């Protein structure tokens, strides 16, 4: 598999597709199924708009250190108000739906064990392209996401 193909998607079925439009259609189907059934309905999330904002934020910072407070502060600076508990619940829901997976620090002690401080990775960078189609590509973090 070539790097450019992997940027489109690494899901097994999408690898059999030749047209970019077919890959995008399949990824949109995966996203809507996972997002609606596995995350929104399963976790009883009523505020879907803010869940989507958090998901978009996470896709935009792949491979970067994140924390609940960083996400909350970013939302606050954009005029939105969510509690740290709600932010943590939404991030956990996105992780349980396997859209993202965390890489937690291993040398954390004491109170910091209770804080969410981790790097976040997407299960598939093709989903990032579906959710953030106009985003400037950060090839360093995308490559880190692929390798991790």
C-alpha positions in Angstrom: 0.0 0.0 0.0 1.3 3.5 -0.9 1.2 6.4 1.4 -1.2 8.4 -0.8 -3.7 5.6 -0.7 -3.4 5.3 3.0 -4.3 9.0 3.3 -7.6 8.3 1.7 -8.5 5.5 4.1 -7.2 2.3 5.7 -10.5 0.6 6.2 -10.3 -2.8 4.5 -13.3 -2.3 2.2 -12.2 1.2 1.1 -8.9 -0.3 0.0 -10.7 -2.3 -2.7 -12.4 0.9 -4.1 -10.8 2.7 -6.9 -12.8 5.9 -7.2 -12.3 8.7 -4.7 -16.1 9.3 -4.7 -16.7 5.7 -3.7 -14.2 5.9 -0.9 -15.8 9.1 0.4 -19.3 7.6 0.2 -18.2 4.6 2.2 -16.4 6.7 4.8 -19.5 8.9 5.1 -21.6 5.8 5.7 -19.1 4.5 8.3 -19.2 7.9 10.1 -22.9 8.3 10.1 -23.4 4.7 11.4 -20.8 4.9 14.1 -21.6 8.5 15.1 -25.4 8.1 15.3 -25.8 4.5 16.5 -22.6 3.8 18.4 -22.1 7.2 20.0 -25.2 9.5 20.1 -27.8 6.8 20.8 -25.7 4.5 22.9 -24.6 7.3 25.2 -27.9 9.2 25.1 -26.2 12.4 24.0 -28.8 15.2 23.3 -26.4 18.0 22.5 -25.2 16.5 19.2 -24.0 19.9 17.9 -21.4 20.2 20.7 -20.4 16.6 20.4 -19.7 17.2 16.7 -17.7 20.4 17.5 -15.5 18.4 19.9 -15.1 15.6 17.3 -14.0 18.2 14.7 -11.6 19.7 17.2 -10.1 16.3 17.9 -9.7 15.6 14.2 -7.9 18.9 13.8 -5.4 18.2 16.5 -4.4 14.6 15.8 -1.2 13.6 17.5 -1.2 16.7 19.8 -1.4 16.6 23.5 -5.0 17.4 24.7 -6.7 17.7 28.0 -10.3 18.2 29.1 -9.4 21.8 30.1 -7.8 22.6 26.7 -10.9 21.4 24.9 -13.2 23.3 27.3 -11.1 26.5 27.0 -11.2 26.2 23.2 -14.9 25.9 23.2 -15.2 28.8 25.6 -13.1 31.0 23.4 -15.5 30.2 20.6 -18.5 31.3 22.7 -19.6 27.9 23.8 -20.0 26.7 27.4 -19.6 23.1 28.5 -18.5 21.8 31.8 -15.2 19.8 32.0 -17.4 16.8 33.0 -19.4 17.0 29.8 -16.3 17.5 27.7 -14.8 14.4 29.3 -18.0 12.4 28.7 -18.1 13.4 25.1 -14.4 12.5 24.4 -14.9 9.2 26.2 -18.0 8.5 24.0 -16.0 9.3 20.9 -13.3 6.9 22.1 -15.8 4.2 22.9 -17.2 4.5 19.4 -13.7 3.8 18.1 -13.4 7.0 16.2 -10.4 8.0 18.3 -8.0 6.3 20.6 -5.8 7.9 23.2 -2.1 7.5 24.0 -1.8 8.3 27.6 1.4 9.4 29.4 3.1 6.6 31.2 5.1 8.6 33.7 2.2 10.4 35.4 1.9 10.2 39.2 -0.4 11.5 41.9 -3.3 13.8 41.1 -2.2 14.0 37.5 -3.4 10.4 37.1 -6.9 11.7 37.4 -6.5 14.3 34.6 -7.0 13.5 31.0 -3.7 14.3 29.4 -3.0 12.4 26.3 -2.3 12.4 22.6 -5.3 11.6 20.5 -5.3 9.6 17.3 -8.0 8.8 14.7 -8.8 5.3 13.8 -8.6 6.3 10.1 -7.3 9.5 8.6 -9.8 9.2 5.8 -12.5 10.0 8.3 -10.7 13.2 9.1 -10.9 14.2 5.5 -14.6 13.6 5.5 -15.2 15.6 8.6 -12.8 18.4 7.8 -12.7 18.4 4.0 -11.2 22.0 3.8 -8.7 21.7 6.6 -5.1 22.4 5.9 -3.2 19.1 6.1 -0.7 18.8 8.9 1.4 16.0 7.3 3.6 15.7 10.4 0.7 14.8 12.7 -1.1 12.8 10.0 2.0 10.7 9.5 2.3 10.3 13.3 -1.3 9.2 13.3 -0.7 6.6 10.6 2.4 5.2 12.3 0.9 5.1 15.8 
